[in-house]
Structure formats: structure tokens, C-alpha cells
């Protein structure tokens, strides 16, 4: 009992630390940009006493982007935690499995052939991304599933990588048929740039993140049971296939809606759940919020660093995350061979 209380206090402390780091990154990010705002100017602007120019910079440009980066990071991290839980595969991630690529292809098809500046298309983007991500997930699930063996983690990973490669090839072919202006946008978007920088994009993404995250948090115990294996989960009375399908649909919805506004940011769904699992353990009741905070912190910090390192130009957040994520993925791959 004493050990359990100590573990709970430790987990709460870790969540608080993640939250404080996220708040600190949020404050720093508000001051990062081509035009600097001093801490006093930032405070006056927040309470409504700043100049019109300062209010425009902070409320119309920086804050929507910061909020979007945090929402996208949290959504991708929760999606990765779900995929790792239902597949029992430590390397599962919406980017590696091709779900992000499928969502991105659907959005790019829409952007290339229809104007994306109006308000209605903005709210349509998450729906299109969900359709692309869903179709990709169904294809991967079909290729990885065997009637007598169920869902194989190895086949899931290999099928996802193969499907992602095919979708990436189709995306490249598509970019060869568009105008130079749209190509510039598509190239930046594919690199993982937070391109939706208005409050309309925040409103388009927020309902998906809130509703699906609440549903997944309510299914934390189901994820714990599924992580034990299909036979044991069935023995405990869990409807394995139905719960797996609903959770997979939630992961697809989270990843697809995030990709619609954040571009092709990879490795967030791999790094954040792993970091959270190492710190708070495998129980999804604590793992999911810890992964969400870690993902939000990672993407927000990456976007902030990308805006700062090459001023006045910008480096897409996806590139910054990839610099961290690619070596970490290779480390996990090498570690899985030795276990």
C-alpha cells in the first residue's frame, strides 16, 4: 500500500513537471519570432494594454500557431499510445505505419484541386484527413490480419511501412503536376510545418482532440487488457475485436485531424508514449495524459526552435522532431533485436 501511494505521488509529480515545462515553453514561444516582444510588452499585450501591432502579432499570429502545435502534439502522442497498446508493438506510430501519409494525401488532393482559403474548406480538412487516414488504416489492418492468428505486430509494422512508401510515391507524383506556388506550399507542408495559423484552424481541430481524447481516456483500462494479448483479454471478458476497432478508429481520427493542420510531422507518436511509459509505467490511466503532455511539449518546443534557429526564415517543426526521432527509432529497433 505504501509503495502504491509512493508511485501515485511520483506519477502526479511527473505530470505536474510536464505541465510546468509546457507552460514555460508556451511563454517562451510567445516571445520567439522576427519581431520580439519583451516580457513586459508581452504581459501588457495579454492584459489588453499593448499596442495594436503587438496585439496583432500575439493574438492573430503567434497564439493560434502555439495552440495548434500543442493540440497536434497531444493528438499524435495519444494516437501513438493507442496504436502501441492495441498492437503490442513498441514501434507502432501513426507516421511509421502510414496513417499520417494517407491523411496527408487526402488533404493534398483537396488543396491542389480546390481553393483552401475559405472558411468552409478549413473545417472540412479534418474530415478529409480522417477519410484518407481511415482508408489507409483499413488497408494496413487487412494486410496485417490473419484469421487464425489475429493481428500480428510484425506484419502490422511491415505492412504500414510498405503502404506509407506507396502513398509517399503517389504524393511525389502529385506534386509534379501542380503549379510552382502550390508546390512550395506542399513541400513545406510535407516537411511538417504548422501551416494553419488562424483561430479557424484551432476551432476545426479542437472538437476532434477533445472528444476523441475523452473517449480514449475512458478506455484506459480496456487498453491495459488488450495489451495483455488477445487470448487473455478474451478470457477476461473483453470484446477484443470490437474494442480494438473502436480504439483504432479513435487513433486514426486523432492522427488524421492533426495532420490536416500540422503537416507530416513524424515520430511524435513514437517518442512521446515511450518517454511517458518510462517515467510513469505502462498503465494507460496515467500513460495517456503523460503522453499527451509530452507530445504537446515536443511539438511546441520543436516549432519554437524552428522559428528561432534560422530567423527570419523558419525550419518546419517536422524536421526538428525528425532530428530527434530518427535516431531514437533506430535505438528502439536495435534494442528490440537484443530482447
N, C-alpha and C positions, 0 to 999 in steps of 0.2 A: 504493500500500500504506500509506504514512504517512497519507494522507488518510482511508483506510478505518479505520485504528486510531484516529485522532482522532475520527472520527464515532462509533465504538463507545463510546469513553470518554465522549463527550458524552451519548450516549443513556443510558448507565449512570448518569451523574451526574444526569440529569433524573429517571430512575426513583427514584433514592435521595432526591432532593429531594421528589418526590411522596410517597414513603413517610414521610419525616420530617414533612411537613406533615399527613399523615393521622394520624400518631401524636400530634402536637401538638393537632389538632382533637379527637381521641379523648379526650385528657386533659382538655382544656377542657370538653368536653361532659359528662364525668362530674361536673363541679362546677356545671353550669348547671341550675337548677331552682328551684322555690318554696322549697325548703329547701336552703341552701348547705352544702357541706362544704369546710372549709379544706384546703389541700394536705396538712397533717399528718394531719387526720382521714381524708382520702382514702387516704393511704398506710397508716395503721393499719388501716383497713377492708379494704384489699386484701390485707394480710398476715394478716387474721383477728383483729385486736386491737381492732376497732371495736365500738361498742355494737350491740345488737340492732336498734335503729331505723335506725342508719346502714347496717348490713348489708342490711336490708330495702330501703332506698331505693336503694342502689347495685346490689345483685345481683339483686333481684327486679323493679325498675322501670327503672332507667336503662341498665344494661349490655345487657339484651336489646334495648331500643329502639335503642341506638347501633349494636350489631352488625347489627341488621336494616337500619338506614339505610345502612350501609356495603355490605352484601350487595346490597341493592336497587339502590344507585347503580352498583355494579360490573356487575351483571347487565344493567341497562338500557343502560349505556355499551357493553358488548360487543355487545349486540343491535343498537344503532345502528351500530356499526362494521361488523358483518356486513351489514346492510341497505345501507349506503352502498357497501360493496365489491361485493356481487353485483348491485346495480342501477346502479352507476356514477353515482349521483345524490348530490350533496353535501348535499341537503336531506332525504334519507331518514332517518326516525326512527320508532320504534315508536309514539310518541304521535301524530305528524303523520299517519302512514299509517293510523291507526285500529286498530292491533293492541291497544294499551292499552285502547281503548274497548270492543272486543269481549271482552277478558278481564274487564274490569270489569263488563260487562253480565251475563256468566255468573255471576260471584261475587255480584252484587247480587240476581239472581234467587234464588239459593240462600239468601242471608241474609234476604231478605224473606219467604220461604215456609217456611224451616226454622230451627230453633234453631242458633246458631253457637257456643254456649258449650262444648259437649262436646269431648272430645279428638279423637274420630274426624273430625268435620267440619273441624277445623283442618288436619289432614293431607290432607283432601280438597280444600281450597280451591285449592292449586296445580294439581291435576288439572282442576278445573272451569275455572279461568282458562286453562289450556292448551287446553281444548276450545273455549272462546269465542274465544281468540286464533287458534287453528288454523282455525276456520271462517271468521273474518274474513280471515285471510291467504289462504286458498283463494279466497274471493270476489274479493279485490283482485287476486290473481295472474291469475285467469281474465279479469277485465275488462281488465287491462293487457297481456296476452299476445296476440300475433298470430302466426299460423303462419309466415308468410314473413319477419317482421321480428324475432321473438323478443320479449324483454321490453323495452319502451320506458321509459326513466327518466321521461319527461314523463307518459306515461299512468299509470305506477305512482303518481306523486305525486298526480295529479288524481283517480285512482280511490280512493286512500286517503283523501283529504280528503272526497270525496263519501260514502264508506262511513262514515267517522267522524262526519260530520254526521247521517247517518241513525240510527246507533247512539245518538248523543247525544240525538236526539229521542225514541227509544224509551225511553231511560233516564229522561228527564224525565217521560214519560207514566207510567212505572212508579212514580216517586216520588210521583205524585199519588194513588196507590191504597194507600199504606202508612200506618201509624199515625204520629202526630207524633214518638213516641220513635224509631222506626226512621228517620224522615225526617231527624232531627237527625244520626244516625249516618251516613246515606247522604250527606248534604250535606258533612259533614266529610271523609268518605272520598273523595268525588269531587274535593275540593279538593287531595287529595294528602297526607293525614295518615298518619304511621306509626302505624297503629292496632293492629297485632299486637305487643303489648309484653310477651310472656312467652317463656320459653325453648322452649315448644312450637312457636311460630311460627318460631323460629330453626331448630329441627330439621326443620320442614316445608320450609323454603326451602333450607337448606344443601345437601342432596344434589343438587338441581336445578342450583344455581350451580356446584358443584364439578365434577360430571360433564360438564355441557354446556360449561363453560369449558375444561376439559382437552381435550375433543374439538375445540373451535374453535381452540385454540392449536395443536393438531396439524395443523390445516388451514390454517395461516397462509400457506404457500406456494401452496395452491390459491386462496385469496382474492387473492393477488398476481396470479396468472394470470388469474382471472376479471375482475379489474379492467382487464385489457388489452383486453377486448372478446371477444364470442363467437367470431368467426372466428379471431382469433389464438389464443385459448385452445384451440379445436378443433384448430388446426394444430399446437399443441404437444403434442397427445395427451390433453388433459384431457376427461373425460366431462362436458361442460358442464351439461347438464340435470340429471343425477343429483347432481352436486356442488352445484349451485345449490339443488336441492330439499332436500338434507340440511342445508345451511347455513341455508336459510330456516326449516326446521323447528327448528333449534337457536336461531335468533333469536327465533322465536315462543315456544319453551319458556322461554327466559330472560326475555323480557318478560312473558309471562303469569304465571309463578310470582312474579315481583317485584311485579306489580300486585296479586296476591292479598293481599299483606301491607302494601303501601305506598300503595295507593290510586292515584288518577290523577295521578301525577307526570309531567309532560311535559318535553320539551326536554333531558332528561339525555342521551338517546341522540343528540342533535344537537350539544350543546355539547362534551361530553367527547371524542368522537372527533375533532372539529375542532381542539380545543386540543391534543390529543396529536399529531395529524398535523402541525400547525405546528411543534411542538417536536422530534419525533423522525423525521419524514418519513413516507412512505406505506407503507413495508414493514410488513406486518401482524405479523411476528415480534416487533417492538418496539412497534408501534402498539397491539396488543390489550392487553398488560399496562399500557401507559401510559394508555390509555383507561379501563381498569378502575380504576386508582388515581385518575384524575381524577374519574370518576363517583362513586366511594365518597367522595372528599373533598368533592365538590359537595353530595351529598345529606346527608352527615353535618353539614357546615357549615350548610346550609340548615335542617335540623331543629334544630340547636343555636341558631341565630339566631332561629328561630320560637318556641322555648321561652323565649328571653331577652327579646325585644323588647316583649312585651305581658304580662309577668308580673303577676298569677298566671295569666292566660289564655294561650292558645297560638295561634300562627299556623301553619297547615299548611305543611309543607315545600314542597309543590307550588306554593303562592303565592309563596314566596321564590324558588324556581327560575324560575317564570314571569316574575317581575320582571326577571330577568337574561336568560332565554331568549327572550322575545318580541322585544325589541329586536335581539338577536343574530340571530334568524331573519330579521327584516326587513333587517338588514345583509347577510346572505348572499344573500337574494333580490335585493336591489338590485345586489350585486356580480356575481351570475350574469347579470344583464341586460347588464352592460357588457363581459362577457368573450366 
